[in-house]
């Protein structure tokens, strides 16, 4: 199973209010971004629970669509033709 590691941060508008807040940076790892976003929704709801009104809450895909995701896994460089000829 593939596994990803991301650093997530950004500015959010709290649902049901006109207030904004900042979130992160938070490092999170999971099998994909959709599953990680569900876990982040729980963290967002917990962090801003005093400001949430009524039945308003952060949805499962809020973090996926509204926050900045930086991959923490370094990608290996693709070998070029000159690299393979040198060997």
Beta strands, then each sheet from edge to edge (+ up, - down):
strand 1: 4-13
strand 2: 20-30
strand 3: 68-71
sheet 1: 2+ 1- 3+
end
